[in-house]
């Protein structure tokens, strides 16, 4: 499982011309699910992500968590995080989880995050999406199980 976490001042995701998810300060998270991933992998990454202290405090020190700043989450599924480009020029996605399993884990992640983060928005699994964000820093973290 892979989470690409971007600290943002704002982010949105659009499907077919309609905004389906939008946040202000928080994280825009691209989520890739691999073939072997299970709920325990998701639990581990969720706990780490929510506990990350990557927001500045009053002194400018990177010391505050998502909860400390009242931040939100925008969670977007992205199987292309499992692109294998080692051979040739056309990526292979054989390591990505099968759609049914990946969607179930994606929805599980959303529900688990909603237990501790007041505002959790999402994209549409499997849809063609346009993601807009203002990466604050820029600050991007990759978490992998």
Z-matrix of the N, CA and C atoms (Angstrom, degrees):
N
C 1 1.443
C 2 1.521 1 108.20
N 3 1.312 2 115.60 1 142.19
C 4 1.457 3 120.84 2 -179.95
C 5 1.526 4 109.84 3 -132.21
N 6 1.334 5 115.13 4 134.17
C 7 1.464 6 121.87 5 172.23
C 8 1.527 7 106.86 6 -119.28
N 9 1.319 8 117.21 7 122.69
C 10 1.462 9 121.70 8 170.21
C 11 1.529 10 105.18 9 -102.23
N 12 1.329 11 115.10 10 109.22
C 13 1.466 12 122.15 11 -173.86
C 14 1.516 13 109.09 12 -102.92
N 15 1.315 14 115.72 13 122.23
C 16 1.452 15 120.68 14 177.66
C 17 1.531 16 108.44 15 -117.22
N 18 1.316 17 115.43 16 123.45
C 19 1.469 18 119.78 17 176.09
C 20 1.519 19 106.65 18 -74.15
N 21 1.327 20 117.16 19 126.06
C 22 1.459 21 120.79 20 -173.93
C 23 1.525 22 112.26 21 -129.36
N 24 1.325 23 114.30 22 154.92
C 25 1.468 24 120.11 23 169.51
C 26 1.522 25 109.79 24 -90.47
N 27 1.359 26 115.73 25 -22.72
C 28 1.458 27 121.72 26 175.00
C 29 1.522 28 108.25 27 -165.73
N 30 1.333 29 115.86 28 152.72
C 31 1.464 30 120.77 29 177.97
C 32 1.521 31 108.52 30 -159.03
N 33 1.331 32 114.70 31 150.95
C 34 1.459 33 120.05 32 176.51
C 35 1.523 34 109.16 33 -149.72
N 36 1.324 35 114.65 34 159.51
C 37 1.463 36 121.16 35 175.80
C 38 1.526 37 107.36 36 -132.54
N 39 1.331 38 113.87 37 136.01
C 40 1.456 39 121.96 38 -175.62
C 41 1.530 40 109.63 39 -120.78
N 42 1.322 41 115.74 40 138.73
C 43 1.461 42 122.65 41 175.07
C 44 1.525 43 107.76 42 -130.23
N 45 1.318 44 116.19 43 124.87
C 46 1.468 45 122.58 44 177.96
C 47 1.537 46 111.96 45 52.47
N 48 1.321 47 115.85 46 40.47
C 49 1.455 48 120.41 47 176.96
C 50 1.513 49 115.83 48 83.24
N 51 1.329 50 118.24 49 -0.09
C 52 1.463 51 122.48 50 -179.67
C 53 1.525 52 110.58 51 -115.98
N 54 1.325 53 116.10 52 133.90
C 55 1.462 54 120.28 53 175.52
C 56 1.528 55 107.53 54 -74.38
N 57 1.342 56 115.79 55 120.99
C 58 1.464 57 120.92 56 -178.29
C 59 1.522 58 112.51 57 -105.43
N 60 1.324 59 117.20 58 -13.64
C 61 1.455 60 122.21 59 177.91
C 62 1.516 61 109.58 60 -155.83
N 63 1.342 62 116.37 61 139.29
C 64 1.463 63 119.99 62 -176.94
C 65 1.518 64 109.37 63 -156.23
N 66 1.333 65 115.88 64 134.50
C 67 1.466 66 120.56 65 177.38
C 68 1.526 67 109.78 66 -135.11
N 69 1.315 68 113.86 67 165.82
C 70 1.458 69 120.33 68 168.93
C 71 1.529 70 106.01 69 -101.58
N 72 1.308 71 119.04 70 -133.25
C 73 1.464 72 123.01 71 -176.31
C 74 1.528 73 112.10 72 -54.07
N 75 1.335 74 114.82 73 132.04
C 76 1.453 75 119.21 74 177.62
C 77 1.511 76 111.50 75 157.73
N 78 1.337 77 115.08 76 -143.15
C 79 1.460 78 121.88 77 -179.59
C 80 1.518 79 110.24 78 -121.32
N 81 1.315 80 115.23 79 135.18
C 82 1.456 81 122.35 80 164.76
C 83 1.529 82 104.32 81 -100.51
N 84 1.334 83 116.28 82 120.71
C 85 1.463 84 120.74 83 -172.23
C 86 1.527 85 110.18 84 -121.33
N 87 1.328 86 115.16 85 120.45
C 88 1.458 87 121.49 86 173.04
C 89 1.514 88 106.81 87 -90.66
N 90 1.336 89 117.10 88 128.86
C 91 1.457 90 121.98 89 -173.23
C 92 1.518 91 110.05 90 -118.98
N 93 1.323 92 115.24 91 122.10
C 94 1.462 93 121.50 92 174.74
C 95 1.507 94 109.71 93 -112.98
N 96 1.321 95 115.99 94 132.79
C 97 1.460 96 121.64 95 179.62
C 98 1.525 97 108.41 96 -111.32
N 99 1.335 98 115.98 97 128.20
C 100 1.456 99 121.79 98 179.26
C 101 1.518 100 111.71 99 -94.47
N 102 1.325 101 115.90 100 168.79
C 103 1.464 102 122.57 101 -176.55
C 104 1.521 103 114.22 102 -57.31
N 105 1.316 104 116.77 103 -35.38
C 106 1.457 105 120.77 104 -173.51
C 107 1.532 106 113.76 105 -97.09
N 108 1.319 107 118.01 106 2.67
C 109 1.463 108 120.62 107 -173.70
C 110 1.526 109 112.55 108 -72.42
N 111 1.338 110 114.67 109 146.48
C 112 1.464 111 122.50 110 179.30
C 113 1.529 112 108.68 111 -134.48
N 114 1.318 113 116.21 112 174.17
C 115 1.464 114 121.30 113 -178.72
C 116 1.529 115 112.74 114 -57.75
N 117 1.304 116 117.81 115 -34.89
C 118 1.470 117 120.28 116 179.35
C 119 1.525 118 110.57 117 -61.48
N 120 1.336 119 117.83 118 -36.24
C 121 1.469 120 120.79 119 176.01
C 122 1.519 121 109.86 120 -63.76
N 123 1.326 122 115.66 121 -44.25
C 124 1.468 123 120.55 122 179.22
C 125 1.527 124 110.55 123 -61.72
N 126 1.319 125 116.74 124 -45.35
C 127 1.474 126 120.60 125 -179.32
C 128 1.525 127 111.11 126 -57.83
N 129 1.312 128 116.25 127 -43.47
C 130 1.468 129 121.57 128 -179.34
C 131 1.536 130 110.98 129 -62.35
N 132 1.317 131 115.95 130 -46.85
C 133 1.467 132 119.10 131 -178.17
C 134 1.526 133 112.17 132 -70.52
N 135 1.329 134 117.19 133 -37.17
C 136 1.472 135 120.44 134 177.53
C 137 1.526 136 109.84 135 -60.73
N 138 1.326 137 116.19 136 -48.07
C 139 1.474 138 120.34 137 -179.41
C 140 1.525 139 110.81 138 -59.40
N 141 1.320 140 116.63 139 -45.45
C 142 1.465 141 120.87 140 179.70
C 143 1.531 142 110.60 141 -63.61
N 144 1.333 143 117.30 142 -46.44
C 145 1.463 144 121.65 143 -178.03
C 146 1.535 145 111.28 144 -60.48
N 147 1.292 146 116.67 145 -48.28
C 148 1.466 147 119.83 146 -176.70
C 149 1.524 148 111.10 147 -67.92
N 150 1.325 149 117.07 148 -30.16
C 151 1.460 150 120.81 149 179.51
C 152 1.519 151 115.18 150 -84.38
N 153 1.345 152 117.19 151 -11.27
C 154 1.469 153 119.32 152 -179.15
C 155 1.520 154 110.78 153 -54.70
N 156 1.315 155 115.79 154 135.03
C 157 1.464 156 121.16 155 177.20
C 158 1.526 157 107.02 156 -107.50
N 159 1.345 158 115.14 157 86.23
C 160 1.469 159 119.41 158 -176.11
C 161 1.531 160 112.91 159 -126.11
N 162 1.332 161 115.59 160 16.93
C 163 1.465 162 119.78 161 173.29
C 164 1.521 163 109.01 162 -106.12
N 165 1.323 164 117.74 163 145.08
C 166 1.469 165 119.88 164 -179.18
C 167 1.529 166 112.46 165 -74.41
N 168 1.335 167 115.37 166 144.18
C 169 1.464 168 120.19 167 172.68
C 170 1.523 169 109.05 168 -87.50
N 171 1.324 170 117.56 169 -172.38
C 172 1.472 171 121.30 170 -177.84
C 173 1.520 172 113.14 171 -62.12
N 174 1.323 173 116.85 172 -24.54
C 175 1.466 174 121.17 173 179.13
C 176 1.531 175 112.23 174 -88.90
N 177 1.364 176 115.76 175 -0.54
C 178 1.457 177 119.53 176 -179.67
C 179 1.514 178 114.15 177 86.94
N 180 1.335 179 116.98 178 1.52
C 181 1.465 180 121.20 179 179.79
C 182 1.533 181 109.03 180 -81.91
N 183 1.330 182 116.21 181 135.53
C 184 1.461 183 121.03 182 178.23
C 185 1.525 184 107.27 183 -70.85
N 186 1.353 185 115.57 184 99.94
C 187 1.450 186 119.03 185 -167.50
C 188 1.527 187 113.84 186 -148.14
N 189 1.331 188 119.06 187 -3.15
C 190 1.458 189 121.11 188 -173.82
C 191 1.527 190 111.77 189 -113.13
N 192 1.327 191 115.40 190 147.80
C 193 1.467 192 121.74 191 179.99
C 194 1.530 193 110.55 192 -93.93
N 195 1.299 194 114.93 193 174.65
C 196 1.463 195 121.99 194 176.75
C 197 1.527 196 110.74 195 -56.14
N 198 1.322 197 116.52 196 -44.41
C 199 1.468 198 121.63 197 179.50
C 200 1.532 199 111.22 198 -64.23
N 201 1.340 200 116.23 199 -40.60
C 202 1.466 201 120.65 200 -178.58
C 203 1.522 202 112.53 201 -60.02
N 204 1.340 203 116.84 202 -32.25
C 205 1.464 204 120.33 203 -176.40
C 206 1.524 205 112.33 204 -103.00
N 207 1.338 206 117.19 205 4.88
C 208 1.463 207 120.18 206 -178.76
C 209 1.515 208 112.09 207 65.16
N 210 1.319 209 116.89 208 35.79
C 211 1.454 210 121.81 209 -176.27
C 212 1.516 211 113.91 210 -78.66
N 213 1.331 212 114.59 211 164.34
C 214 1.455 213 123.64 212 -179.03
C 215 1.521 214 110.22 213 -115.70
N 216 1.331 215 115.44 214 169.48
C 217 1.463 216 121.60 215 176.97
C 218 1.522 217 110.90 216 -123.19
N 219 1.321 218 115.90 217 139.22
C 220 1.463 219 122.57 218 168.35
C 221 1.522 220 105.07 219 -120.93
N 222 1.335 221 116.85 220 111.59
C 223 1.459 222 123.18 221 -174.02
C 224 1.524 223 109.79 222 -106.28
N 225 1.332 224 116.18 223 124.67
C 226 1.454 225 121.44 224 -174.12
C 227 1.527 226 109.46 225 -130.20
N 228 1.326 227 116.52 226 125.99
C 229 1.464 228 119.82 227 177.82
C 230 1.524 229 109.04 228 -74.10
N 231 1.347 230 115.64 229 141.29
C 232 1.465 231 119.61 230 -179.49
C 233 1.525 232 109.81 231 -153.63
N 234 1.334 233 115.54 232 93.24
C 235 1.464 234 120.10 233 -178.57
C 236 1.522 235 112.13 234 -65.74
N 237 1.330 236 117.62 235 -20.81
C 238 1.465 237 119.78 236 -177.99
C 239 1.527 238 112.62 237 -66.94
N 240 1.320 239 118.33 238 -8.73
C 241 1.463 240 120.27 239 173.66
C 242 1.526 241 110.62 240 -64.93
N 243 1.327 242 116.51 241 -16.34
C 244 1.457 243 121.04 242 177.89
C 245 1.530 244 112.85 243 -99.43
N 246 1.306 245 117.72 244 19.99
C 247 1.473 246 121.09 245 177.34
C 248 1.520 247 110.28 246 -63.18
N 249 1.319 248 115.52 247 132.04
C 250 1.458 249 121.84 248 175.11
C 251 1.524 250 106.51 249 -109.77
N 252 1.321 251 115.67 250 113.30
C 253 1.472 252 121.62 251 -176.07
C 254 1.518 253 112.12 252 -111.39
N 255 1.320 254 117.83 253 19.40
C 256 1.459 255 120.73 254 -176.55
C 257 1.522 256 113.07 255 -69.55
N 258 1.311 257 117.93 256 -30.37
C 259 1.472 258 121.21 257 -178.64
C 260 1.517 259 109.34 258 -118.22
N 261 1.310 260 116.34 259 126.48
C 262 1.459 261 120.66 260 176.32
C 263 1.514 262 113.07 261 70.20
N 264 1.313 263 114.81 262 -166.62
C 265 1.465 264 120.99 263 -177.02
C 266 1.522 265 113.50 264 -111.15
N 267 1.317 266 116.71 265 -3.79
C 268 1.462 267 119.96 266 178.25
C 269 1.524 268 108.06 267 -104.38
N 270 1.336 269 117.63 268 118.70
C 271 1.465 270 119.93 269 -178.17
C 272 1.529 271 112.14 270 -61.87
N 273 1.301 272 115.00 271 147.07
C 274 1.459 273 122.47 272 172.67
C 275 1.531 274 107.19 273 -105.01
N 276 1.323 275 115.99 274 142.23
C 277 1.457 276 120.21 275 -178.91
C 278 1.534 277 111.65 276 -119.63
N 279 1.330 278 116.75 277 25.90
C 280 1.458 279 120.63 278 -175.81
C 281 1.530 280 113.18 279 -65.87
N 282 1.330 281 118.10 280 -20.17
C 283 1.471 282 120.98 281 179.37
C 284 1.526 283 112.80 282 -84.25
N 285 1.331 284 117.41 283 -12.01
C 286 1.469 285 120.82 284 178.41
C 287 1.524 286 109.33 285 -70.31
N 288 1.322 287 115.49 286 147.54
C 289 1.461 288 120.24 287 178.65
C 290 1.516 289 111.90 288 -66.15
N 291 1.318 290 116.21 289 150.48
C 292 1.461 291 121.30 290 176.01
C 293 1.529 292 108.77 291 -61.17
N 294 1.331 293 117.80 292 143.48
C 295 1.475 294 120.64 293 -173.29
C 296 1.528 295 115.53 294 -50.93
N 297 1.323 296 118.54 295 -44.15
C 298 1.474 297 120.15 296 -177.28
C 299 1.523 298 110.98 297 -62.83
N 300 1.330 299 115.90 298 -45.95
C 301 1.461 300 121.03 299 -179.18
C 302 1.523 301 110.71 300 -68.63
N 303 1.326 302 116.57 301 -42.63
C 304 1.460 303 120.85 302 -178.72
C 305 1.526 304 110.82 303 -64.64
N 306 1.322 305 117.16 304 -40.81
C 307 1.473 306 119.82 305 179.38
C 308 1.526 307 110.75 306 -65.14
N 309 1.328 308 116.83 307 -40.24
C 310 1.463 309 119.51 308 179.05
C 311 1.532 310 110.52 309 -61.98
N 312 1.334 311 117.43 310 -42.92
C 313 1.465 312 120.31 311 178.72
C 314 1.528 313 111.37 312 -68.56
N 315 1.324 314 117.52 313 -38.72
C 316 1.469 315 121.56 314 177.01
C 317 1.530 316 110.23 315 -59.45
N 318 1.320 317 117.53 316 -47.33
C 319 1.471 318 121.05 317 179.27
C 320 1.536 319 110.60 318 -65.55
N 321 1.314 320 117.19 319 -36.03
C 322 1.459 321 121.24 320 176.16
C 323 1.532 322 110.13 321 -61.46
N 324 1.318 323 117.05 322 -45.45
C 325 1.464 324 121.97 323 178.86
C 326 1.522 325 110.52 324 -58.42
N 327 1.307 326 116.91 325 -44.60
C 328 1.472 327 121.43 326 179.57
C 329 1.526 328 110.04 327 -59.32
N 330 1.333 329 116.41 328 -50.02
C 331 1.469 330 120.00 329 -178.10
C 332 1.525 331 112.05 330 -63.61
N 333 1.317 332 117.66 331 -39.88
C 334 1.462 333 120.53 332 178.57
C 335 1.532 334 111.00 333 -65.81
N 336 1.306 335 117.80 334 -40.38
C 337 1.469 336 121.10 335 178.76
C 338 1.526 337 110.80 336 -64.77
N 339 1.318 338 116.88 337 -36.22
C 340 1.473 339 120.81 338 179.84
C 341 1.527 340 112.42 339 -64.82
N 342 1.313 341 117.63 340 -18.30
C 343 1.464 342 121.12 341 178.10
C 344 1.525 343 111.74 342 -72.00
N 345 1.338 344 117.66 343 -22.05
C 346 1.468 345 119.02 344 -177.24
C 347 1.522 346 114.36 345 -129.56
N 348 1.315 347 118.54 346 -7.89
C 349 1.469 348 121.53 347 178.71
C 350 1.528 349 107.46 348 -121.49
N 351 1.344 350 117.67 349 121.47
C 352 1.467 351 120.22 350 -175.46
C 353 1.532 352 115.68 351 -60.55
N 354 1.335 353 117.68 352 -37.33
C 355 1.464 354 120.30 353 -178.63
C 356 1.522 355 109.36 354 -118.00
N 357 1.337 356 114.86 355 110.86
C 358 1.465 357 121.66 356 177.10
C 359 1.527 358 107.10 357 -127.56
N 360 1.304 359 115.81 358 114.02
C 361 1.462 360 122.27 359 177.30
C 362 1.524 361 107.76 360 -106.53
N 363 1.340 362 116.77 361 166.85
C 364 1.459 363 119.57 362 -176.32
C 365 1.515 364 111.58 363 -150.06
N 366 1.332 365 113.24 364 164.60
C 367 1.452 366 120.56 365 171.80
C 368 1.519 367 108.90 366 -89.41
N 369 1.328 368 116.05 367 -163.74
C 370 1.458 369 121.71 368 177.77
C 371 1.519 370 107.62 369 -115.64
N 372 1.317 371 116.48 370 118.39
C 373 1.459 372 121.27 371 -176.42
C 374 1.529 373 110.03 372 -56.48
N 375 1.331 374 115.57 373 129.72
C 376 1.460 375 121.57 374 175.55
C 377 1.512 376 115.79 375 78.96
N 378 1.319 377 117.61 376 -3.88
C 379 1.468 378 120.70 377 -178.26
C 380 1.526 379 110.73 378 -85.14
N 381 1.318 380 115.31 379 157.98
C 382 1.461 381 120.96 380 170.06
C 383 1.527 382 105.43 381 -78.67
N 384 1.321 383 116.77 382 119.02
C 385 1.466 384 121.47 383 -173.58
C 386 1.518 385 110.99 384 -123.20
N 387 1.317 386 114.97 385 151.34
C 388 1.459 387 121.84 386 171.16
C 389 1.528 388 106.51 387 -114.35
N 390 1.327 389 115.18 388 121.41
C 391 1.462 390 121.04 389 -177.33
C 392 1.519 391 108.23 390 -107.99
N 393 1.313 392 115.55 391 128.72
C 394 1.465 393 121.46 392 175.71
C 395 1.523 394 107.53 393 -120.10
N 396 1.340 395 115.20 394 137.53
C 397 1.456 396 117.88 395 178.48
C 398 1.519 397 110.22 396 -156.73
N 399 1.299 398 113.93 397 158.99
C 400 1.458 399 121.28 398 171.43
C 401 1.523 400 105.68 399 -115.81
N 402 1.344 401 115.13 400 101.10
C 403 1.457 402 121.54 401 -178.85
C 404 1.523 403 107.57 402 -71.94
N 405 1.323 404 116.10 403 121.23
C 406 1.462 405 123.01 404 -174.72
C 407 1.524 406 109.43 405 -90.41
N 408 1.308 407 116.20 406 104.70
C 409 1.468 408 121.20 407 177.68
C 410 1.519 409 112.40 408 143.73
N 411 1.308 410 120.91 409 -69.47
C 412 1.470 411 127.57 410 -4.77
C 413 1.524 412 112.06 411 -66.66
N 414 1.316 413 114.44 412 148.71
C 415 1.464 414 121.00 413 -178.13
C 416 1.521 415 107.59 414 -137.10
N 417 1.332 416 116.26 415 111.91
C 418 1.464 417 121.79 416 -179.53
C 419 1.528 418 109.02 417 -134.32
N 420 1.330 419 115.42 418 132.98
C 421 1.466 420 123.01 419 -178.36
C 422 1.522 421 108.21 420 -125.06
N 423 1.318 422 116.73 421 138.00
C 424 1.466 423 121.16 422 174.37
C 425 1.516 424 108.60 423 -109.55
N 426 1.339 425 115.63 424 124.01
C 427 1.466 426 121.42 425 173.62
C 428 1.515 427 107.87 426 -112.75
N 429 1.339 428 116.53 427 136.84
C 430 1.460 429 121.19 428 178.10
C 431 1.518 430 109.87 429 -135.10
N 432 1.337 431 114.77 430 145.40
C 433 1.463 432 118.81 431 176.08
C 434 1.512 433 109.31 432 -91.81
